[in-house]
Amino acid sequence: MAWVYLGIAGLLEIVWAFSMKQSEGFTKLAPSLVTLAAMIASFALLSLSMKSLPLGTAYTIWTGIGAVGAFLVGVMVLGEQANAMRIGAAVLIVSGLVLMKLSSPA
């Protein structure tokens, strides 16, 4: 169950990053509330996953899902630039996440 919690926590990190961008510095109420709710839920699920997963594994996977997910949302939804170097960086992050998962005892 820890991996499920961690995956959902990572997806919620993408939600709060996107909604924070949409809040325009917390000046828009609805996206600001979504940001805060998604942050709380993401942290709660990360915390639950850390009951059985090592700190380094859980935190690395959580931040990696958020980083790559936010990059993809930025490119696909917000029209941000996707050049070879940025895509290569995302591929390296995903490679690191796979290695971290494979090396985890839990």
Residue pairs with C-beta under 8 A, 6 or more apart in sequence:
2 48
2 49
2 50
2 51
2 52
2 53
2 58
2 106
3 49
3 53
5 45
5 46
5 48
5 49
6 45
6 46
6 49
6 53
6 58
6 61
6 62
7 65
8 45
9 41
9 42
9 43
9 44
9 45
9 46
9 49
9 62
10 42
10 61
10 62
10 64
10 65
10 66
10 69
11 65
11 69
12 38
12 39
12 41
12 42
12 45
13 38
13 42
13 62
13 63
13 65
13 66
13 69
13 70
14 65
14 66
14 69
14 70
14 73
15 34
15 38
15 42
16 34
16 35
16 36
16 38
16 39
16 42
17 66
17 69
17 70
17 73
18 70
18 73
18 77
19 31
19 32
19 34
19 35
19 38
20 26
20 31
20 35
21 78
22 28
22 31
22 34
23 31
23 32
23 35
24 31
26 32
26 35
42 62
46 58
46 59
46 62
49 58
49 62
50 58
52 106
53 104
53 106
54 104
54 105
54 106
56 100
57 100
57 101
57 103
57 104
57 106
60 96
60 97
60 100
61 97
61 100
61 101
64 93
64 94
64 96
64 97
64 100
65 97
67 93
68 90
68 93
68 94
68 97
71 86
71 90
72 90
74 80
75 81
75 82
